[in-house]
Amino acid sequence: MEYTEILDFESSKLLKIFKLLSVRNEPSSLEELSVKLGVHSKTIARSLKKIKNLIKHYQLEEHLEICCRSKNHFYLKRTNDLYVALFIVRYLNDLPEIIFLKAIIEEKTIQTKQLAKKLLISESSMRRRVKKINQVLKKMTIRLKWGTYELIGEEEQIRALILGFYWFVYQGTENDFLLQEKVRSQCVTDQLVHFFQMKINGLQKESLFRIVQIAAWRSRHGRKVLIKKEWRQYIENSDIFTRFIVAMGSQNLVDNWDHEELSYLYLTVQANFLAYFDPSVQTFIIEEHYSKKTTCYRKTHLATQKFKQVFWDKNFNQSNGSIVSFLSFHLYYELIASFPFERNTTIADLEKNYPSFMRKLEKGIGEMIEENRSYQRIPKEALYSRYFIILSSLIPPLYNEKRVLICLMTDLSLEKEKELGKRITNYFEYKFNLMVIYARTSSSISYADIILTTVIYQALEQQHIQHVLLIEPIFSEELFIQIEKLIKEVGK
């Protein structure tokens, strides 16, 4: 879910401007920001003034500053990226939509009139915001119950909403959200890491902790998960699930969790972290999926067969790593619809960088959707991004793209020439499908798409129609930019 959808235009625009400035290492002109955001440059200028005032209001002026390097070119100066996150957290927590949804999630009693008065906005404005929030939630098969504003929908979907909301609003910073579940949830988290022998970093463990914390809190308040019939294939007659129940019960940490809650915990941890389980545990789980022919195993098999057909000219063999990636991805969307569990690369970016590879990927996904309509419940961005990540670990995504031949025709020593060739190859290794060749024969030169030379003499331009670029023996970094422009022209 894109949580910025619930914000009004003004709030969303200001947040986007701040984030654009925070990710750029060089100044952005008002015109550049205007084009990227689709708003007038004068509007951008007014928003920048508001950001400056907010920085001062949040007492972050010693750490954050909107600077102007030249006329109408702005950048964000910061002492540490932590203060960028702190600004976003404080800004979001001041917005009516966030305050409202936070109160709903924490099940506080809300009166629209009183809330509007507290936030210094009109009651009609508050109702419009609530209506918009409800419209966005409906896309996720969740809705607000009018009167009480209770969240209505499948419990596992609501928990996914809360988890995403936590990361969006708090950006991983310290907060008082769900403090009452902290100690026991931390112990349960440690037990899960131990049982599955997970190798995860601090950020991943924090995410696991939040999943446990939200589940414990919702369950204690009577918001129980109901295990669906199709989920039972993963837990019934499962040796590892049986051991899981025994291990979790032995520590007296989940004494108030019923069988369905423990089943949900087992499945959601597997869906989110299977790739980080110990290899021996992964192998055991893969064997269970295979022997039972589970739904996510059948989808994994379908995906493998389809992509083998689509990429018929390139053999690839599954590894344990790719299998568990397929299994956990498919299991996740059997448990939870519409909420991508990872940051997805935009389809437009992938198509721009790997057009041929993406055409084949699109063909395979299209055929899979025709055979199994359940794929339609997976967000398009997640489907393309996740399959791209898995397949690119098996097939170099550049192998499908047009190969560009760069010919070095220089008067440098052989050692220096080879050094330059290696630098070019390494620099563009994961961006373009290219090969560096050396001007030893006339035939090798004729095959080249680009010629790099230290001396441009008359015969060179007369005899060859390729792009020719003059390079310096030192070969500065700026030359890579010029070479990249030529590669893109050739690749069109």
C-alpha positions, 0 to 999 in steps of 0.5 A: 500500500502506498500510504501517501495516497491517504494524504491531501495534495498539499501534504503529499506534495511537500513530503515528495519535495523534501524526499527528492531533495534528501536523496539528491547529492547535488542541487536541483533547479525549480524547473527540475523539481517542477517536471518531476512532481508535475506542479508549477515552479512557483508552487515548489518555491512556496513549499520550500519556504514551508519546509524551512519554517518546519525545520525551524519549528521542529528545532532541527535547524542545526542539522538540516538546512535548505540551501541555494547554491546558485539562482533557483538551485536548491539542496538539503544540507544535513549533518546526518541522515537520521535528521532527515528521518526525524523531520519526516516522522515529526511532519507525518505525526502532525498531519490530520490523516495520520493522527486519525488513522493512528487513533483508529489502529490503536482503537481509541474512541473518535468523535469527528467533531472533537478531532476536527476542533483539536486539529484546527480544521473544519468538520467538513474538511475532516469528513472529506479526509476520512472519506478519502482514507476509507476509499484507499483502504477499500483497495486493500479490502479493508474499510472503516465502520461508520460511527465507530470507525472500526477497521473491518476486514480480514485480520491478517490484512489489517495486521499487514496494514498496521505493520506498513503504517508503523514503518511509514509513520515512524521510519524505524525511529524510537516511539511509544507504539505498542509499548505494552507488548514490548518485553514478551514480544522481544522474547518470542522474537528471540525464540523464533530466531533460535527455532528457525536458526535465522541469520538476520540483521538488526533491521530485519529482526526489528521487522520480525519483532513488529510482526510479533508485537502486532499479532500479540496486541491484536490477539489480546484485544480479541482481534483473532486470525481465522485460519482459512481452509487453504492454509491448512495444507501447510500446517496439518501433518507437518513435522516442523510445525508440530516441533514449532508448537512444542518449542514455542509452548516450552518457554511459556511465552505464548500461553495465551496464544491459541492454535490459530494464532500460532499457525498464523505466526508460523506461516507469516514468519515463513512467508517473510523470512524463509530465505534467512532460515538455516539451509537445513531447515529450508531443505526440510520445508522444501521437501514438505512442500514437494511431498504435499504438492502445496499451492505455493509449490504448484505456483513455484513449479508453474513459474519455473516452467513458464520462465524456462519456456520464455527464456528458452535460449538460456538454460538456468538451474534452480538453487535452494535460494531461488526455490525458497524465494519463489515459495515464500513470495507465493505463500505471502500472497496466499496469506495477505493480498495487496500489501507488498512486503519489500520495496519494489523497483518500478516497472518503468525503471526495469523496462528502461534498463532491461527492455528485452529481458522485461519483454520476456518476463512480461510474456511469462507473467501474462501466461501465468495469469491466464492459467491461474487467476490468483496472480491478479491479487498480487500487486503488479509492481510486486509481481514484476519486481520480485520475479525480476530479482529471482530470475536475475540471480539465475540469468544475467538480465543483460544477456538479452540486451543488444551487445555493444562493442567498444574498440580501443584504438590508441597509441598507449602501451599494451599494459595501459590499454588493457587497464583502460579496457578493464576499467570500462568493463568493470564500470558498466558491468551491470548496466550494459551488455558490452565488450571491449575489443582492441584495434589489432585487425581491420575486421575487429574495428569494423564490428565495433559500435564505438571507437575510443582513441587518443588521437583523432587522425583524418583517416579514422573518420574517413574510413569508419562510420562508428561513433568516435570519442577522443580520450585522455591517457589518464581517463578521467571519471567524466569520460564514463559519462560521455561513453554512457551517452554513446552506449545509449545512442547505439543501443536504441 
